[in-house]
Amino acid sequence: MRSVLKKCGACGRYTLKDVCPACGHAAGNPMPPRYSPEDRYGAYRRKLKRAHELER
């Protein structure tokens, strides 16, 4: 059975709806992406993380 539970990206509350009833922001999947040793997008993700850290 697939989970229908969602988590708000802004306030962190869990809900069954697509929009958080508390703050009105979008709710998404609460699970992190599945780990894979053959990470095809790891280099891009690390590059984006470094660029984001330099902006601060």
Secondary structure, DSSP 8 states (H G I E B T S, - for coil): -----EEETTT--EESSSB-TTT--BEE--S-----SS-TTHHHHHHHHHHHHHH-
